[in-house]
């Protein structure tokens, strides 16, 4: 493949360890191309990425409104590792220095990339003209409503920053001035309306100008502790880099899901950030179940996928035993699960006089390690095609 890259065609900013934080932190929106020169697909994307940058620069001339940037991952492997880049090219979106969970997976064309940026620059907050609109909200969604005295305020600007980041997870609405006054009994106010017609509202009680506080509160409300894994979001979840604790259940078995959610909240809230809590449809994810010698008839089943191997929680009926689920997760972190698969129970877990079992087999391989299609490994995306 013959490829000549002319850096003078557009204002693509090359990022390195010395400038990356400053450039990304000062950009309202930044689209970063993580590439490798030897990669043919990276080579093909370069001119498209440049032309999309040229198109957008005409619409958003302020250099901090939209930044198109690139990282040579061979030259800057530290940056690639920092953002968990494992394939090329990868397009990541940043807002004020914060990387968004969802990478760009749209069509690799000038029009598609430009449209994507326009969409990211659109207002994520719907302005309410009458409080009656609030009473008719879609209560199957998670709604965050801000009531402000005026739009030109630090309180609203902070709310807007949060909405820009989390608008894929929640619906954001706002009301101002006289319209919002009935809800501003003690100043500007932000309220979370959870799913469910009878679910009680929750009021944000912190500082409305403290971005870190209101972002953490809003993220906690908008992103469920236990999320559903699907074929559509599977790759996105693996990119977070955390092992999975998964409940496999039949779609209509909401009772098992509710029990799992309750026990995760009760036993594992301190483990949030070290493992992802997920649930999956047994029928759709038959192949991962087969990896652990289970079928939909065995559901509900709880398992950990460490991205190396899969480990099964011994008995779903033990879910409510105090500390049992937490110990299962702690045994993953300590290496005990892997060790016992190879060598049997630890000596301290064997009754006196009972021989220690020596297992020659390895635990089942991960089903979720790599979701992108590959000639050399089984993937969930291929499984989807087979179903």
N, C-alpha and C positions, 0 to 999 in steps of 0.2 A: 504494500500500500504506500503510495507516494503522498506525502502530506507536508505542506508548508504552512506554518503558522505565522501570521503577520500581526504582531501585537499593536500596531498603530491604527488598526481599523476601528477600534472601539475602546471605551474606558473600562475594561475589565481590570479590577484591582487584584493584584497578586498578593496573597496573604502569607505571612510567615509568623514565627513565634514573637517577633518584635512588634508587629503592627496589628495582629488579628483582633486583640481585645479592644483596642482603641477604635478601629474602623467599625467593628460590629456593634459595639456599645453605642455608637453615635448614629447608627443607621435605623430609621424607622422600620424599614424592611430591607433585608439582604438575602439574595439568592446566591448560594455558594456552590460552585462546581468542584467537587472533589474528584480528581482525575489522576490517571497515570499515563505518561507519554507512550508507553509500549502498547497500551490498550487501544485496539482498533475502534471500539465504540466511543472511547474518549476522543479520539481523533475526529470521528464523524460529528461529534457534538460541538466541538469548538466553534466552527463558523456559524452554526445555528444559534448558539449561546450568544455570540458576539452580535449577530444581527438583531436578536430579541432585545439585547441591551440597548442597541441604537434606537430601536423603536420606542422603548420605554423612556429613554432619556429625553426624547422630544416631548413626552407627555408629563414627565416629572423631572424638570431641569435642576431642581435643588439637589445637590450631591448627597444630602443626608436623607432624602425622601426614599429613594430606592438605590441600593448598591448591588451591582453584579460583581461577584468576586470569584476567585478560583484558588485552589490549593493543589500543588503538585505533591501527591501523597508519597512518591518515592523520595523526594527531596525533604519532605517534612512529615516523616512517619509519626513524630510525636503528636502532631495535630490530628492526623488520621486516627491515631489510637485514642486521643482525647474524645473524639466524637464518634468512636466505634464504627469507623468506615471499613467495610470488609469487601466491597465490590465497587467496580468502576464502570462508568462514571456514576456518582451519586449526587443528586441535587438536594441540598438542605436549605430550608427557609429559617431565617433568624429574625426576631423582632427585638430591637433594643438590646442586642447581644444574647438573647435567650433563644436556644435552638428549639424549634417546634417539633413535636413528636412525629408528625406526619411528613415524611419527605415527599418531594415532588415525584409522582409516578405517572404523570400524564404523558401525552404524546410528545415526542422529541421534535417539535417543529417550532418555527418562529411564532406563528399565530397562537399555538397552544400555550407556549411559555409566556408570551405577552399577555394573553387573556388571564392566565393564572395570576400574574402580578397585579393586573387591574382588579381582579377579584379580591386579592389580599389587601388592596388599598381601599376597598369599599367600606363603608361604615358598618361595623358589626352590630350596632345598637339600633333597635327600632324605637323611634320617638313616639310616645303615647300622646294622643290629643284629647283623650277623655278617659277618666279612671274606670269607666264601664268596660273599656277594652281589657283591663286587668282581670275582671271577673269572668271573661270568656276565653281565657288563655287555654291552650292545649295542655291539659294536666297530665298527659302521658310523657311530657318532656320535663326537663329540669329548667326552671326559669329563674333568672336573677333580675330583679327590678330595682332601679335606682331612682330615688326622688330627690331632686336638687332644686335649690332656689334659682340658680342660673347656670347656663351651660359654660360660660367663660369663668371657670373656677378651678382651683387646684383639685378639689374633691372630684369633679367630673373628669378632669384629665387623667387622674389616677384610675378611675373606674373604666375609662376608655382604654387605657393600656392593658388592664386585666382582660377586658372583653376581646381585644385584638388577639390575645393569646389563647383564650379558652372558648372562643365562639363556636368551635366545632363540637364542644361538649355540653354547652348550655345555650339557652336562648336568652339574650340580653335585651332589656327594655329600659327606657328612661322617661321621666316626666319632669317638667320644669315649671317654675313660677307658680302662678295661681292654680294651675291644674294639679300640681303636686302638693300644694299647701296642706290639704287634709292629712297627708301622710308624713308631714315634716313637723310633728308636734314637739320634737326636741332637736331640730336642725335637720340637715341633709341625712338621708336614710337609705340603706341598702338592705333588701329583703330577698331571701331565697324561698322559692315556692317549689317544694319537691313534688315528684310524680304522685298522683293519687288525688282524687277529688276532695277527700277529707283529711289529707295530710296537713299538719299544722305548719304555718310559716316559721322561718327562722330569721332572726334579725342579727346583722353584723354589728358588733358592739365596740370594735376597735377604731383606730384613727383612720379616717378616710383619705388621708394624704400619705399614709405609710404603705407604699406599694407592696413590700414584702409581706406585711400582715394581711392585707385584704386579698392578695393573690393566693396566699396559703389557705385562707378561709374559703375562698371561692373555688379553688381547685379541689379542696376536700368535699365540697358540696356537688361539684359538677362531674367529677371523676369517681365512679363507684369504687368502693373498696374491692368488691369482687366483680370483675368484668367478664363479659362473654367473649370467648375466642372464636373467630370465624375464619373462613378461607380468605375473606377480604382484609381482615386486620391482623392476621397471624404474623406476617413478616414484620409489620410495624411493632408488634409486641416483642418479638425476638430482638429487635434492634435496641430495646431498652436495656438489654444485657443482663436481666435478672432471671434466675430459674423460675419455673412455673410450679405452682401448687394448683392442680386442676381437679374439679369435680366433674366427672362424666355422668350425665343424667339424661333420662328421656325428656324430650321437650315439654311434655305436659306434667312432668313430675316436679311441681313447684314446691312441694313440701320438703323434699331433700335439699333443694337449692336454698330454701329459707333456713333450714337447720345449719347448712354449711356456712351461709352468710353470718348467722348468729355466732357460731363458734369461731369463725375467723375474727370477727369483731371482738369477741370475748377473750380469746387466747392469743391472737397473733397481731394485735394492733401495733405492738412494739417492733414487729418484724417488717412492717411496711417500709419499703425502701431496700430490703434485702431479698425479697421474693415477690413475684406477681401472683395474686390470687385470681383464679379464673374459673369459669365453668364452660362446659362444652356439650353439644348435642351428641348423644351416643350414636345415633343413626348416621350423622354426618361424619363422625370421626371414628369409624369402625377400624381403620388401619392402625391408628395409635393404640386402640384397645387390643388389637391382635398382637402388637408388640409386647404387651404385658399379659398375654394369654387370657384375654377377656373378650367377651362379646356383649352386644347390647342387652342380652338376657341377664348379664351379671350386674348391670347398673342398678343403683348408683355405685360408682367406684371413685376413689380418691387416689391420685398419684402425683408424684413429683417428677418433672422432667428437668434434669440439671443441665441439659444441652450436651451431656456426654451419655447419660443413661437415664432410664426411667425406673422409678421405685414405687411400689404399691403400698398404700396404707392398708394394714392387715385386714381390718374389718370395719365397714361403714358404721355398724351399730355401736362401735367404740367412740364415735365422733364426739359424743357429749361427755365422755369420761374426762374429768378435769385434768388439763395439762397434756392429754394424750396427743392431740394434734400438734401442739406446740413442740413436744418432744420429738415428733416425727421431723419437723422442720429443723430443729436444733441438731438432730442426728445427721441431716444433710450437711449443714455447715461444718460440723466437726469431722466429717469424713466417715462417720460410723456406718452409714447406709452402704457406701461403696465397699468399705472394708469387710462388712459382714456378708455381702454378696459373694466375695472371693473366699473368705476364710471361716464362714459360719459365725455364730454368736460370739461376742467378746467373752473372755473368761469370766468376767464379773457378772455376766448375764446368764451363766450356765449353772444349773443346780449342782450341788456337791455330788461327785461320782458320775455325773452325766458327761459322756465324751463330747469333745468339740468337733463339730462337723466340718470337714474340709471340702469346700465346693470348688470344683474346677471350672465351672461355667462363669461367664460374666453376666452382669445385669443386662436387661434389654437395652438396645441402643436408643438414643433419643429420637423421637419422631419430629421434633420441632427445631432441630439444630439449624437447618438450612431450608428456607422455604422457596428460594429462587430455583427455577428449573436447572437441572444439571444432568450431563450425560453419565456422571459417575456416582450419583447417589439418589436414593429415593426421596421424593419431596412431597409435601402436602399439596402443592399446586398440581402436581401430576395426579395425585390421588383424586383431586377434585374432577379432573378430566375423565378419570376412570369411572366415576360414580354415575 
